[in-house]
């Protein structure tokens, strides 16, 4: 995919959605492993903003990075 003004919103949507899905899937995997008895905590930190009324925070973990990689791969394959 060549990036231009027309497909930039699609790239941003796929990138954001894949990062969120990766983060949530890693959290679910971590909960399942914790129930089994394996303590797995690879949280790198938080990225977000807080304006006293609205707060948005994303916790970075390996699932986030895997989701971003998958989203980049999907965008590269779309033509």
C-alpha distances in whole Angstrom, upper triangle without the diagonal:
4,6,9,12,11,9,10,13,11,9,13,14,13,13,17,18,17,19,22,22,22,25,27,26,28,31,32,32,34,36,37,37,40,42,42,43,40,40,36,35,32,31,30,31,30,27,28,30,34,35,39,38,34,33,30,29,27,28,26,27,25,24,22,20,20,18,16,15,14,12,10,10,9,6,5,7,6,5
4,6,10,10,8,9,13,12,10,14,16,15,15,18,20,19,21,24,24,24,27,29,29,30,33,34,34,36,39,39,40,42,44,45,46,43,42,38,37,34,33,31,32,31,28,29,30,34,35,39,38,34,33,30,30,28,30,28,29,27,26,24,22,22,20,18,17,17,15,12,13,13,9,8,10,9,8
4,7,8,6,6,10,10,8,11,14,13,13,16,18,18,19,22,23,23,25,28,28,29,31,33,34,35,37,39,39,41,43,44,45,42,41,37,36,32,31,29,30,28,25,26,27,31,32,35,34,31,30,27,27,26,27,26,27,26,25,22,21,22,20,17,17,17,14,12,14,13,10,10,13,11,10
4,6,6,6,10,11,10,12,15,15,15,18,20,20,22,24,25,26,28,30,31,32,34,36,36,38,40,41,42,44,46,47,48,45,44,40,38,35,34,32,32,30,27,27,28,31,32,35,34,31,31,28,29,27,30,28,30,29,28,25,24,25,23,20,20,20,17,15,17,17,13,13,16,14,12
4,6,6,8,10,11,12,14,15,16,18,20,21,22,24,25,27,28,30,31,32,34,36,37,38,40,42,43,44,46,48,49,46,45,41,39,36,34,33,32,30,26,26,26,29,30,33,32,29,29,27,28,27,29,28,31,30,29,26,25,26,24,21,22,22,19,17,20,18,15,16,18,16,15
4,6,7,8,10,12,13,14,16,17,19,20,22,23,25,26,28,29,30,32,34,35,36,38,40,41,42,44,46,47,48,46,45,41,39,37,35,34,33,31,28,27,28,31,31,34,33,30,30,27,28,27,30,29,31,31,29,26,26,26,23,21,22,21,18,17,19,17,14,15,17,14,13
4,6,5,6,9,10,11,12,14,16,17,18,20,21,22,24,26,27,29,30,32,33,35,36,37,39,41,42,43,45,42,41,38,36,33,32,31,30,28,25,25,26,29,30,33,32,29,28,25,26,25,27,26,28,27,25,23,22,22,20,17,18,18,14,13,15,13,10,12,13,10,10
4,5,5,6,9,10,10,12,14,15,16,18,20,21,22,24,26,27,29,30,31,33,35,36,37,39,41,42,43,41,39,36,34,31,29,28,27,25,22,22,23,26,27,30,29,26,25,22,23,22,24,23,25,25,24,21,20,21,18,16,17,17,13,13,15,14,10,13,15,13,13
4,5,5,6,9,10,11,12,14,15,16,18,20,21,22,24,26,27,29,30,32,33,35,36,37,39,41,42,40,38,35,33,31,29,27,27,24,21,20,21,24,25,28,26,23,23,20,21,20,23,23,25,25,23,20,20,21,18,16,18,17,13,14,16,14,12,14,16,14,15
4,5,5,6,8,10,11,12,14,15,16,18,20,21,22,24,26,27,28,30,32,33,34,36,37,39,40,38,37,34,32,30,28,27,27,25,22,22,23,26,27,30,28,25,24,21,22,21,23,22,24,24,21,19,19,19,16,14,16,15,11,11,13,11,9,12,13,10,12
4,5,5,6,8,10,11,12,14,15,16,18,20,21,22,24,26,27,28,30,31,33,34,36,37,38,36,35,31,30,27,26,25,24,23,20,20,22,25,26,30,28,25,24,21,21,19,21,20,21,21,19,16,16,16,13,11,13,12,8,8,11,9,6,10,12,10,12
4,6,5,6,8,10,11,12,14,15,16,18,20,21,23,24,26,27,29,30,31,33,35,36,37,35,33,30,28,26,24,22,22,20,17,16,18,21,23,26,25,21,20,17,17,16,18,18,20,20,18,15,15,16,13,11,13,13,10,10,13,12,10,13,15,14,16
4,5,5,6,8,10,11,12,14,15,16,18,20,21,22,24,26,27,28,30,31,33,35,36,34,33,29,28,26,24,23,23,20,18,17,19,22,23,26,24,21,20,17,17,16,18,18,20,20,17,15,16,16,13,11,14,13,9,11,14,12,10,14,15,14,16
4,6,5,6,8,10,10,12,14,15,16,18,20,21,22,24,26,27,28,30,31,33,34,32,31,28,26,24,23,22,22,20,18,19,21,24,26,28,27,23,22,18,18,16,18,17,18,18,15,13,14,13,10,9,11,9,6,8,10,8,7,11,12,11,14
4,6,5,6,9,10,11,12,14,15,17,19,20,21,22,25,26,27,28,31,32,33,30,29,25,24,21,20,19,19,17,15,16,19,22,24,27,26,22,20,17,16,14,16,14,16,15,13,10,11,11,8,6,9,9,5,7,10,9,8,11,13,13,16
4,6,5,6,9,10,11,12,14,16,17,19,20,21,23,25,26,27,29,31,32,29,28,25,23,20,18,18,17,15,13,13,16,19,21,23,22,18,17,13,13,11,13,13,15,15,13,10,11,12,9,8,11,11,8,10,13,12,12,15,17,16,19
4,5,5,6,8,10,11,12,14,15,16,18,20,21,23,24,26,27,29,30,28,27,24,23,21,19,19,19,17,16,16,18,21,23,25,24,20,18,15,15,12,14,14,15,15,12,10,12,12,8,9,12,10,8,11,13,12,12,16,17,16,19
4,5,5,6,8,10,10,12,14,15,16,18,20,21,22,24,26,27,28,26,25,22,21,19,18,18,18,17,16,17,20,23,25,27,26,22,20,17,16,13,14,13,13,13,10,8,9,9,5,6,8,7,5,9,11,10,11,14,15,15,18
4,6,5,6,9,10,11,12,14,15,16,19,20,21,22,25,26,27,24,23,20,18,16,14,14,14,13,12,13,17,20,22,25,24,20,18,14,13,9,10,9,10,10,8,5,7,8,5,5,9,9,8,10,13,13,13,16,18,18,21
4,5,5,6,9,10,11,12,14,15,17,18,20,21,23,25,26,24,22,19,18,16,14,15,15,13,12,13,16,18,21,23,22,18,16,12,11,8,10,10,11,12,9,7,10,11,7,9,12,12,11,14,16,15,16,19,20,20,23
4,5,5,6,9,10,11,12,14,15,16,18,20,21,23,24,22,21,19,18,17,16,17,17,16,16,17,20,22,25,26,25,21,19,16,14,11,12,12,12,12,8,8,11,10,7,9,12,10,10,14,15,14,16,18,19,19,23
4,6,5,6,9,10,10,12,14,15,16,18,20,21,22,20,19,16,15,13,13,14,15,15,15,17,20,23,26,27,27,23,20,17,15,11,11,10,9,8,4,5,7,6,4,8,10,9,10,13,14,14,16,18,19,20,23
4,6,5,6,9,10,11,12,14,15,16,19,20,21,19,17,14,13,11,10,12,12,11,12,14,17,20,23,24,24,20,17,14,12,8,7,7,7,8,5,5,8,9,7,10,12,12,13,15,17,17,19,21,22,23,27
4,5,5,6,9,10,11,12,14,15,17,19,20,18,17,15,14,14,12,15,15,14,15,16,19,21,24,25,24,21,18,15,13,10,10,10,10,11,8,8,12,11,10,13,15,14,15,18,19,19,21,23,24,24,28
4,5,5,6,9,10,11,12,14,15,17,18,17,16,14,14,13,13,16,17,17,18,19,22,24,28,29,28,24,22,18,16,13,12,12,10,10,7,9,12,10,9,13,14,13,14,17,18,18,20,22,23,24,27
4,5,5,6,9,10,10,12,14,15,16,14,13,10,10,10,10,13,14,15,16,19,22,24,27,28,28,25,22,19,16,13,11,10,7,7,5,8,10,9,10,13,14,14,15,18,19,19,22,24,24,26,29
4,5,5,6,9,10,10,12,14,15,13,12,10,10,10,10,13,14,14,16,18,21,22,26,26,26,23,20,17,14,12,10,10,9,10,8,10,13,13,13,15,17,17,18,21,22,22,24,27,27,28,32
4,5,5,6,9,10,11,13,14,13,13,11,12,13,13,17,18,18,20,21,24,25,29,29,28,25,22,20,18,15,13,14,12,12,10,13,15,14,14,17,19,18,19,22,23,23,25,28,28,29,32
4,5,5,6,9,10,11,12,11,11,9,11,12,13,16,18,19,21,23,26,28,31,32,31,28,25,22,20,17,15,14,12,11,9,13,15,13,14,17,18,17,19,22,22,23,25,27,27,29,33
4,5,5,6,9,10,10,8,8,6,7,9,11,14,16,17,20,22,25,26,30,30,30,27,24,22,19,16,13,13,10,11,10,13,15,15,16,19,20,20,21,24,25,25,28,29,30,31,35
4,5,5,6,9,10,9,9,9,10,13,13,17,18,19,21,23,26,27,30,30,30,27,24,22,19,17,15,16,14,14,13,16,18,18,18,21,23,22,24,27,27,27,30,32,32,33,37
4,5,5,6,9,9,10,10,12,15,16,20,21,22,25,26,29,30,34,34,33,30,28,25,23,20,18,18,16,16,14,17,20,18,19,22,23,22,24,27,27,28,30,32,32,34,37
4,5,5,6,5,7,7,10,13,15,18,20,22,25,27,30,31,35,35,35,32,29,27,24,21,18,18,15,15,14,18,19,18,19,23,23,23,25,28,28,28,31,33,33,35,38
4,5,5,5,5,7,10,13,15,18,20,21,24,26,29,30,34,33,33,31,28,26,23,21,18,18,16,16,16,19,21,20,22,25,26,25,27,30,30,31,34,35,36,37,41
4,5,7,9,11,13,17,18,22,23,24,27,29,32,32,36,35,35,33,30,28,25,23,21,22,19,19,19,22,24,23,24,27,28,27,29,32,32,33,35,37,37,39,42
4,6,9,11,14,17,19,23,25,26,29,31,34,35,39,38,38,36,33,31,28,26,23,23,20,20,19,23,24,23,24,28,28,27,30,32,32,33,36,37,37,39,43
4,6,9,13,16,18,22,23,25,29,31,34,35,38,38,38,36,33,31,28,26,23,23,20,20,20,23,25,24,25,28,29,29,31,33,34,34,37,39,39,41,44
4,6,10,13,15,19,21,23,26,29,32,33,37,37,37,35,31,29,26,24,20,20,17,16,17,20,21,21,23,25,26,26,29,31,31,32,35,36,36,38,42
4,6,10,12,16,18,20,23,26,29,30,34,34,34,32,28,27,23,21,17,17,14,15,16,19,20,20,22,24,25,26,28,30,30,32,34,35,36,38,42
4,6,9,13,15,17,21,23,27,28,32,32,33,30,27,24,21,18,15,14,11,11,12,15,16,16,18,21,21,22,24,26,27,28,30,32,33,35,38
4,6,9,11,14,17,20,23,25,28,29,30,27,24,21,18,15,12,11,9,10,12,13,15,16,18,19,20,22,23,25,26,28,29,31,32,34,37
4,6,9,12,15,18,22,24,28,29,29,27,23,20,17,14,10,9,6,7,10,11,12,13,15,16,17,19,21,22,23,25,27,28,30,31,35
4,6,8,12,15,18,20,24,25,26,23,19,17,13,11,7,6,5,8,10,10,11,13,15,16,17,19,20,22,23,25,26,28,30,31,34
4,7,10,13,17,19,23,24,26,23,19,17,13,11,7,5,6,9,11,10,11,14,15,15,17,19,20,21,23,25,25,27,29,30,34
4,7,10,13,15,19,20,22,19,16,14,10,8,6,6,8,11,13,11,13,16,16,16,19,21,21,22,24,26,26,28,30,31,34
4,7,10,12,16,17,18,16,12,10,6,5,4,6,9,13,14,11,13,16,16,16,19,21,20,21,24,25,25,27,30,30,33
4,7,10,14,16,17,14,11,8,6,5,6,7,11,14,15,12,13,17,16,15,18,20,19,20,23,24,23,25,28,28,31
4,7,10,13,14,11,8,5,4,6,9,10,14,17,17,14,16,19,18,17,20,22,20,21,25,25,24,27,29,29,32
4,7,9,11,8,6,5,6,9,12,14,18,21,21,18,20,23,21,20,23,25,23,24,28,28,27,29,32,31,34
4,6,7,6,4,6,8,12,14,17,20,24,23,21,23,26,24,23,27,28,26,28,31,31,30,33,35,35,37
4,5,6,6,9,12,15,18,21,24,27,27,24,26,29,27,26,30,31,29,30,33,33,32,35,37,36,38
4,6,7,11,13,17,19,22,26,29,28,26,28,31,29,29,32,33,31,33,36,36,35,38,40,39,41
4,7,10,13,17,20,23,26,29,28,26,29,31,29,28,32,33,30,32,35,35,34,37,39,38,40
4,7,10,14,17,20,23,26,25,22,25,27,25,25,28,29,27,28,32,31,30,33,35,34,36
4,7,10,13,16,19,23,22,19,22,24,22,22,26,27,25,26,30,29,29,32,34,33,35
4,7,10,13,16,19,18,16,18,21,19,18,22,23,21,23,26,26,25,28,30,29,32
4,7,10,13,16,15,13,16,18,17,16,20,21,20,22,25,25,25,27,29,29,32
4,6,9,13,12,9,12,15,13,13,17,18,17,19,21,22,22,24,26,27,30
4,6,10,10,8,11,13,13,13,16,18,18,19,22,23,23,25,27,28,31
4,7,8,6,8,11,11,11,14,15,16,17,19,21,21,23,25,26,29
4,5,5,7,9,10,11,13,15,16,17,19,20,22,23,25,26,30
4,5,5,6,9,10,11,12,14,15,16,18,20,21,23,24,28
4,5,5,6,8,10,10,12,14,15,16,18,20,21,22,26
4,5,5,6,9,10,10,12,14,15,16,18,20,21,24
4,5,5,6,9,10,11,12,14,15,16,18,20,23
4,5,5,6,9,10,10,12,14,15,17,18,22
4,5,5,6,9,10,10,12,14,15,17,20
4,5,5,6,9,10,10,12,14,15,19
4,5,5,6,9,10,10,12,14,18
4,5,5,6,9,10,11,12,16
4,5,5,6,9,10,11,14
4,5,5,6,9,10,13
4,5,5,6,9,12
4,5,5,6,10
4,5,5,8
4,6,8
4,6
4
